[in-house]
Amino acid sequence: MMTVRWAVLLLVAAVFLIAALSAPSLSAAGGPIEVVATDEKVEFPGNVDLSLTVEGEADIVEVRLFYRTVGNQIWAYAYPDFVPSNRVTASLNLTGDISTNLLPGTEVEYYYEIRDSQGNVLRTDPDVVEYVDTRFDWEEIKIGPLTLLYYDQSNSRVQGVARQLESDLERLQELLQLETAREIKGMIYSRRSDTLDVFPQQSRTTTEQQVFQGFAFQARDLFLGLGMERGLIVHESAHLLFGQALGNRARPTPSWLDEGFASYMDPSSTVYSGASLRSRTNPLRAMNTVTGTPHAIGAFYQKSLSVVAFLIDEFGETNFQQFVAQLGRGSTVDAALMNVYGFGIDGLDARWAGEAPGASAPAPAVPGSGNQSPILFFNSWLLGGLFLLVFLAVFIQFVASKLRPSYDSDSEEGLQPWEDPDLWDDDEDRDDWNDGESILR
């Protein structure tokens, strides 16, 4: 038995020895491969030049640059240009040679892997370079999880907005139940002309009519905006924090929910009722993305805001938090709505528009209580009481008609003002009806 055991141990040791001899070695600076110098040069737009100078005892035959945007889990790689020698300088433009999609404010993590003709390998420590808009002298201010970068803004303006944003961001994290939010970044441009090389490409009409004032990029925890405006900053921050609350397991979020929530958190937004919007907006199932003319986009945002306000204000924040939690576990919007509210997307659309048949939607959830909502209880008694009063009025009128002396049928004596057809004013009645259409704020 001992002979067999020793034979197995010797075999395992031999395998490890062969693997160690055949695998390339990772050498440190001062060994077979040594880093002489590194350099980063950022120039907006379109240049993030990275270069590396290394030398070794043998010819350097391969240099690979591994990179990823900060927060991304996936590394990509590329081969910088150089001529093989025992001392080489390899360079690469990260935006021009690799990617044209870097946004100002994006941080890129990178490292090099260098191999010589003898199989030695050196891997450098990771480093980070930020793609900044070098046209401006940026300043920054920290507000909760948000780092806000700006230029050409008065200090009083920035401080005033920052004070308001403190409570706004706290409210956002509280509603989304984010105990510790990841750091987010916002870059505020001062002039529309400064954004032409920065904002994503849009249609000519959308650009000319200045439909969009900001863009959020959830995967990068970054937004770009125009103007030091509280509402804009809250709106774009809400996009980023909403994405954090949903997490990595969530399915793609329909735009009506994403934009509706961000608009709802904007303290300057105006909420219109479903009755005033239903005839000029699309069904929710056709609102997964923001498309169309500037007018259609405006209606899209109004309905999205109104629907999310309906969910939160009618049924409570606790239900909305449960809804978000279910989406974060990978549920579809239909399934999450059905599990929490008892209706799907079509049912939400109908209830929002005031068209839903049957019973009313559930009342806001009260944690730890299974009792019926007092509002629904009161409404039931109110409706029952009104029905009873109408029945009694009809019955009394019927009895009185039997006891009342008969009059000439053409006489209008005894009519109350609201019973006299000659006193009715149709136009005024219609005006009063139109004035009654409610606009929620």
C-alpha positions as CSV (number, residue, x, y, z in Angstrom):
1,M,0.0,0.0,0.0
2,M,2.8,2.4,0.9
3,T,4.5,1.8,-2.5
4,V,1.3,2.7,-4.4
5,R,0.7,5.8,-2.3
6,W,4.3,7.0,-2.9
7,A,4.0,6.3,-6.6
8,V,0.8,8.5,-6.8
9,L,2.5,11.3,-4.9
10,L,5.5,11.2,-7.1
11,L,3.3,11.2,-10.2
12,V,1.4,14.3,-8.9
13,A,4.6,16.1,-8.1
14,A,6.0,15.3,-11.6
15,V,2.8,16.7,-13.2
16,F,3.1,20.0,-11.3
17,L,6.8,20.3,-12.1
18,I,6.2,19.8,-15.8
19,A,3.4,22.3,-15.8
20,A,5.5,24.9,-13.9
21,L,8.4,24.5,-16.4
22,S,6.2,24.7,-19.5
23,A,4.0,27.7,-18.3
24,P,5.2,31.2,-19.0
25,S,6.5,32.9,-15.9
26,L,5.1,36.1,-14.5
27,S,8.1,38.3,-13.8
28,A,8.4,41.4,-11.8
29,A,10.1,44.7,-12.7
30,G,13.8,44.1,-12.7
31,G,13.5,40.6,-14.1
32,P,13.6,39.3,-17.7
33,I,11.0,42.0,-18.6
34,E,11.0,45.5,-17.1
35,V,8.6,48.5,-17.5
36,V,10.6,51.6,-18.3
37,A,7.8,54.1,-18.7
38,T,4.0,54.5,-19.1
39,D,2.1,57.5,-20.4
40,E,-1.6,58.7,-20.7
41,K,-2.7,61.6,-22.9
42,V,-6.4,62.6,-23.0
43,E,-7.6,65.2,-25.5
44,F,-11.3,65.7,-26.3
45,P,-12.8,64.7,-28.6
46,G,-11.6,61.3,-29.6
47,N,-8.2,60.8,-28.0
48,V,-7.1,58.6,-25.1
49,D,-3.6,57.8,-26.0
50,L,-1.9,55.1,-23.9
51,S,1.7,54.1,-24.3
52,L,4.1,51.7,-22.7
53,T,7.9,51.3,-22.9
54,V,9.4,48.0,-21.8
55,E,12.7,46.2,-22.3
56,G,14.0,42.7,-21.6
57,E,16.9,40.3,-22.1
58,A,15.0,38.8,-25.1
59,D,12.9,40.4,-27.9
60,I,9.5,41.6,-26.8
61,V,7.1,39.9,-29.3
62,E,3.6,40.6,-27.9
63,V,1.9,43.4,-25.9
64,R,-1.8,43.1,-25.0
65,L,-3.8,45.9,-23.5
66,F,-6.7,44.7,-21.3
67,Y,-9.4,47.3,-20.5
68,R,-12.9,47.8,-19.3
69,T,-15.0,50.7,-18.1
70,V,-15.1,51.0,-14.3
71,G,-18.1,49.0,-13.0
72,N,-18.1,46.6,-16.0
73,Q,-17.3,42.9,-15.2
74,I,-16.0,42.0,-18.6
75,W,-12.5,42.7,-19.8
76,A,-11.7,43.3,-23.5
77,Y,-8.2,43.4,-25.0
78,A,-6.4,44.9,-28.0
79,Y,-2.8,44.8,-29.4
80,P,-0.9,48.1,-29.4
81,D,1.4,48.8,-32.3
82,F,5.2,48.3,-31.9
83,V,8.2,46.8,-33.7
84,P,9.6,43.7,-31.9
85,S,12.9,44.3,-30.2
86,N,14.4,43.9,-26.7
87,R,13.2,47.5,-26.0
88,V,9.9,48.6,-27.4
89,T,7.3,51.4,-27.1
90,A,3.8,50.2,-27.7
91,S,1.0,52.8,-28.1
92,L,-2.8,52.8,-28.8
93,N,-5.6,55.3,-29.0
94,L,-8.3,53.9,-26.8
95,T,-11.2,55.8,-28.4
96,G,-10.0,55.8,-32.0
97,D,-8.5,52.3,-32.4
98,I,-10.9,50.5,-30.1
99,S,-14.1,52.3,-29.3
100,T,-15.9,55.3,-30.4
101,N,-18.5,55.1,-27.6
102,L,-16.6,56.5,-24.7
103,L,-18.5,59.3,-23.0
104,P,-16.9,62.3,-21.1
105,G,-16.6,61.3,-17.5
106,T,-16.0,57.6,-18.3
107,E,-13.3,55.9,-16.3
108,V,-11.4,53.1,-18.0
109,E,-9.4,50.5,-16.0
110,Y,-6.6,48.9,-17.9
111,Y,-3.4,46.8,-17.6
112,Y,-0.8,45.3,-20.0
113,E,0.4,41.8,-20.5
114,I,3.9,41.6,-22.2
115,R,5.5,38.4,-23.6
116,D,9.1,37.9,-24.9
117,S,10.5,35.4,-27.3
118,Q,11.6,33.1,-24.5
119,G,8.0,32.8,-23.1
120,N,8.4,35.2,-20.1
121,V,5.3,37.2,-19.3
122,L,4.9,40.4,-17.3
123,R,1.5,41.6,-16.2
124,T,1.3,45.2,-15.0
125,D,-0.8,46.4,-12.1
126,P,-4.2,47.8,-13.1
127,D,-4.5,51.6,-13.6
128,V,-7.4,53.9,-14.3
129,V,-7.6,56.7,-16.9
130,E,-10.6,59.1,-17.1
131,Y,-11.9,60.4,-20.5
132,V,-12.5,64.0,-19.6
133,D,-13.8,66.9,-21.8
134,T,-10.5,68.8,-22.0
135,R,-12.2,71.9,-23.5
136,F,-13.3,73.2,-20.1
137,D,-11.9,73.7,-16.6
138,W,-14.1,71.4,-14.5
139,E,-15.0,71.9,-10.9
140,E,-16.8,69.4,-8.7
141,I,-19.1,69.1,-5.7
142,K,-20.1,66.0,-3.7
143,I,-23.8,65.6,-2.7
144,G,-24.6,62.2,-1.1
145,P,-23.7,59.5,-3.6
146,L,-23.5,62.1,-6.5
147,T,-20.3,63.7,-7.7
148,L,-21.4,66.7,-9.8
149,L,-18.9,68.2,-12.3
150,Y,-19.6,71.6,-13.8
151,Y,-17.9,74.8,-15.3
152,D,-18.9,78.4,-15.8
153,Q,-21.4,78.4,-12.9
154,S,-21.5,80.9,-10.0
155,N,-20.7,79.5,-6.6
156,S,-23.9,80.8,-5.2
157,R,-25.9,79.0,-7.9
158,V,-24.1,75.7,-7.3
159,Q,-24.4,75.9,-3.5
160,G,-28.1,76.7,-3.7
161,V,-28.9,73.8,-6.0
162,A,-26.7,71.5,-3.9
163,R,-28.7,72.3,-0.7
164,Q,-31.9,71.3,-2.4
165,L,-30.4,68.2,-3.9
166,E,-29.4,66.8,-0.5
167,S,-33.0,66.1,0.5
168,D,-33.9,65.0,-3.0
169,L,-31.3,62.3,-3.1
170,E,-32.1,61.2,0.4
171,R,-35.8,60.8,-0.6
172,L,-34.7,58.9,-3.7
173,Q,-32.7,56.4,-1.7
174,E,-35.4,56.0,0.9
175,L,-38.1,55.3,-1.7
176,L,-35.9,52.8,-3.5
177,Q,-34.7,51.3,-0.2
178,L,-31.0,51.8,-1.2
179,E,-29.1,51.7,2.1
180,T,-25.8,52.2,0.4
181,A,-25.9,53.5,-3.1
182,R,-23.0,53.2,-5.4
183,E,-21.2,56.4,-6.4
184,I,-22.8,58.2,-9.4
185,K,-21.4,61.0,-11.5
186,G,-23.1,63.8,-13.4
187,M,-21.5,66.2,-15.8
188,I,-23.3,69.5,-16.3
189,Y,-22.7,71.5,-19.5
190,S,-23.5,75.2,-19.5
191,R,-24.4,75.8,-23.2
192,R,-26.3,73.8,-25.8
193,S,-23.5,74.3,-28.3
194,D,-21.1,72.6,-25.9
195,T,-23.2,69.4,-26.0
196,L,-23.1,68.9,-29.8
197,D,-20.1,66.6,-29.6
198,V,-21.2,65.0,-26.4
199,F,-24.9,64.1,-26.4
200,P,-25.9,60.9,-28.3
201,Q,-27.0,61.4,-31.9
202,Q,-30.6,62.4,-32.4
203,S,-32.9,63.2,-35.3
204,R,-32.5,66.7,-36.7
205,T,-36.0,67.8,-35.6
206,T,-35.4,66.5,-32.1
207,T,-32.1,68.3,-31.9
208,E,-33.4,71.6,-33.3
209,Q,-36.4,71.6,-30.9
210,Q,-34.1,70.8,-28.0
211,V,-36.3,68.0,-26.8
212,F,-33.8,66.3,-24.5
213,Q,-31.8,68.1,-21.8
214,G,-30.0,65.1,-20.4
215,F,-29.0,61.5,-20.8
216,A,-28.4,58.8,-18.2
217,F,-26.2,55.7,-18.7
218,Q,-27.0,53.2,-16.0
219,A,-24.3,50.8,-16.8
220,R,-21.7,53.5,-16.1
221,D,-23.5,55.3,-13.2
222,L,-23.0,58.5,-15.3
223,F,-25.3,61.2,-16.7
224,L,-24.7,64.2,-18.9
225,G,-27.0,67.2,-18.6
226,L,-27.5,70.8,-19.8
227,G,-27.9,73.5,-17.2
228,M,-27.5,73.6,-13.4
229,E,-31.1,72.8,-12.8
230,R,-32.4,70.9,-9.8
231,G,-35.2,69.1,-11.7
232,L,-32.8,67.9,-14.4
233,I,-30.2,66.6,-11.9
234,V,-32.8,64.8,-9.8
235,H,-34.4,63.2,-13.0
236,E,-31.1,61.9,-14.3
237,S,-29.9,60.7,-10.8
238,A,-33.2,58.9,-10.4
239,H,-32.5,56.9,-13.6
240,L,-29.1,55.8,-12.2
241,L,-30.4,54.9,-8.7
242,F,-33.4,53.1,-10.1
243,G,-31.1,51.0,-12.1
244,Q,-29.1,50.2,-9.0
245,A,-32.3,49.2,-7.1
246,L,-33.3,46.8,-9.9
247,G,-29.8,45.2,-9.9
248,N,-28.3,42.8,-12.4
249,R,-31.0,40.2,-12.5
250,A,-33.8,42.5,-13.7
251,R,-35.1,42.2,-17.2
252,P,-34.9,45.3,-19.5
253,T,-37.1,48.0,-18.0
254,P,-39.8,49.5,-20.3
255,S,-39.2,53.2,-20.9
256,W,-42.6,54.2,-19.6
257,L,-41.6,52.9,-16.1
258,D,-38.0,54.2,-16.2
259,E,-38.9,57.6,-17.5
260,G,-42.1,57.8,-15.4
261,F,-40.2,57.1,-12.2
262,A,-37.5,59.6,-13.0
263,S,-40.1,62.3,-13.9
264,Y,-42.1,61.5,-10.7
265,M,-39.1,62.2,-8.5
266,D,-38.5,65.6,-10.3
267,P,-40.0,68.1,-7.8
268,S,-40.8,70.5,-10.6
269,S,-42.9,68.1,-12.7
270,T,-46.7,68.4,-13.2
271,V,-48.9,65.3,-13.1
272,Y,-51.9,65.2,-15.4
273,S,-54.8,62.9,-14.8
274,G,-55.4,59.8,-16.9
275,A,-58.8,61.2,-18.1
276,S,-57.0,64.2,-19.7
277,L,-54.3,62.1,-21.4
278,R,-55.9,58.8,-22.4
279,S,-57.2,60.0,-25.8
280,R,-53.8,61.3,-27.1
281,T,-51.4,58.6,-25.8
282,N,-50.5,55.1,-26.8
283,P,-51.2,52.0,-24.7
284,L,-48.5,51.1,-22.2
285,R,-47.6,48.0,-24.2
286,A,-46.6,50.3,-27.1
287,M,-44.4,52.4,-24.8
288,N,-41.4,50.2,-24.2
289,T,-39.1,52.7,-26.0
290,V,-39.2,56.5,-26.5
291,T,-39.8,57.2,-30.1
292,G,-41.7,59.6,-32.4
293,T,-42.0,63.3,-33.1
294,P,-41.2,65.9,-30.4
295,H,-45.0,66.2,-29.7
296,A,-45.4,62.5,-29.4
297,I,-42.4,62.3,-27.1
298,G,-43.9,65.0,-24.9
299,A,-47.1,63.0,-24.6
300,F,-45.1,59.9,-23.9
301,Y,-43.4,61.5,-20.9
302,Q,-46.7,63.0,-19.6
303,K,-48.4,59.6,-19.6
304,S,-45.4,57.8,-18.1
305,L,-45.2,60.2,-15.2
306,S,-49.0,60.0,-14.7
307,V,-49.0,56.2,-14.6
308,V,-46.2,56.0,-12.1
309,A,-47.8,58.7,-10.0
310,F,-51.0,56.7,-10.1
311,L,-49.2,53.5,-8.9
312,I,-47.5,55.3,-6.0
313,D,-50.1,57.8,-4.9
314,E,-53.1,55.5,-5.2
315,F,-51.6,52.3,-3.8
316,G,-48.8,53.5,-1.6
317,E,-45.0,53.4,-1.5
318,T,-44.9,50.0,0.1
319,N,-46.6,48.3,-2.8
320,F,-44.3,50.2,-5.3
321,Q,-41.3,49.0,-3.3
322,Q,-42.5,45.4,-3.5
323,F,-43.1,45.9,-7.2
324,V,-39.5,47.1,-7.7
325,A,-38.2,44.2,-5.6
326,Q,-40.0,41.6,-7.8
327,L,-38.6,43.2,-10.9
328,G,-35.2,43.0,-9.3
329,R,-35.7,39.2,-8.9
330,G,-36.2,38.9,-12.6
331,S,-40.0,39.0,-12.9
332,T,-41.7,40.5,-15.9
333,V,-43.6,43.8,-15.5
334,D,-46.9,41.9,-16.0
335,A,-46.1,39.3,-13.4
336,A,-44.8,41.8,-10.9
337,L,-47.9,44.0,-11.3
338,M,-50.2,41.0,-10.9
339,N,-48.4,39.7,-7.8
340,V,-48.4,43.1,-6.0
341,Y,-51.5,44.9,-7.3
342,G,-53.7,42.2,-8.7
343,F,-53.7,43.4,-12.3
344,G,-51.3,43.4,-15.2
345,I,-50.2,46.1,-17.7
346,D,-53.6,46.2,-19.5
347,G,-55.4,46.4,-16.2
348,L,-53.1,49.2,-15.1
349,D,-53.8,51.1,-18.3
350,A,-57.5,50.7,-17.8
351,R,-57.5,51.8,-14.2
352,W,-55.2,54.7,-14.8
353,A,-57.7,55.9,-17.6
354,G,-60.7,55.3,-15.3
355,E,-62.1,52.6,-17.7
356,A,-61.6,49.5,-15.6
357,P,-64.7,47.4,-15.1
358,G,-65.6,45.6,-11.9
359,A,-64.1,46.1,-8.5
360,S,-61.7,48.9,-7.6
361,A,-58.0,48.3,-7.5
362,P,-56.5,47.3,-4.1
363,A,-55.9,49.9,-1.5
364,P,-52.3,50.7,-0.3
365,A,-50.8,47.9,1.7
366,V,-50.4,48.4,5.4
367,P,-47.5,46.3,6.7
368,G,-48.6,43.8,9.4
369,S,-52.3,44.4,8.8
370,G,-54.8,42.4,6.8
371,N,-57.8,44.7,7.6
372,Q,-59.9,46.3,4.9
373,S,-59.0,49.9,3.9
374,P,-61.0,52.4,5.9
375,I,-61.5,54.4,2.7
376,L,-63.1,51.5,0.9
377,F,-65.2,50.8,4.0
378,F,-66.4,54.4,4.1
379,N,-67.1,54.5,0.3
380,S,-69.3,51.4,0.6
381,W,-71.4,52.9,3.4
382,L,-71.6,56.2,1.5
383,L,-72.9,54.5,-1.7
384,G,-75.3,52.4,0.3
385,G,-76.7,55.5,2.1
386,L,-77.1,57.4,-1.2
387,F,-79.0,54.5,-2.7
388,L,-81.3,54.4,0.3
389,L,-81.9,58.2,0.2
390,V,-82.9,58.0,-3.5
391,F,-85.2,55.1,-2.9
392,L,-86.9,57.0,0.0
393,A,-87.3,60.2,-2.1
394,V,-88.9,58.3,-5.0
395,F,-91.3,56.5,-2.5
396,I,-92.3,59.8,-0.8
397,Q,-92.9,61.5,-4.1
398,F,-95.1,58.6,-5.2
399,V,-97.2,58.7,-2.0
400,A,-97.4,62.5,-2.2
401,S,-98.7,62.3,-5.8
402,K,-101.5,60.1,-4.7
403,L,-102.5,62.5,-2.0
404,R,-101.9,65.8,-3.9
405,P,-105.0,67.5,-5.4
406,S,-105.0,67.5,-9.2
407,Y,-104.0,70.6,-11.1
408,D,-104.3,71.6,-14.8
409,S,-101.6,69.8,-16.7
410,D,-100.3,73.0,-18.4
411,S,-99.7,74.8,-15.1
412,E,-96.1,75.2,-13.9
413,E,-97.0,76.6,-10.5
414,G,-95.1,75.1,-7.6
415,L,-91.9,74.3,-9.6
416,Q,-88.6,74.9,-7.9
417,P,-86.0,76.9,-9.9
418,W,-84.0,73.8,-10.8
419,E,-87.2,72.1,-12.1
420,D,-88.2,75.0,-14.5
421,P,-87.0,74.3,-18.0
422,D,-87.2,78.1,-18.8
423,L,-84.5,78.7,-16.2
424,W,-82.0,76.1,-17.5
425,D,-78.9,77.5,-19.1
426,D,-77.3,74.8,-21.3
427,D,-74.2,76.8,-22.1
428,E,-73.4,77.7,-18.6
429,D,-74.0,74.0,-17.5
430,R,-71.5,72.8,-20.2
431,D,-68.9,75.4,-19.1
432,D,-69.2,74.2,-15.5
433,W,-68.7,70.6,-16.6
434,N,-65.6,71.5,-18.6
435,D,-64.2,73.4,-15.7
436,G,-64.6,70.3,-13.5
437,E,-61.9,68.3,-15.3
438,S,-59.2,67.8,-12.7
439,I,-55.5,68.3,-13.2
440,L,-53.5,66.7,-10.5
441,R,-50.4,68.5,-9.3
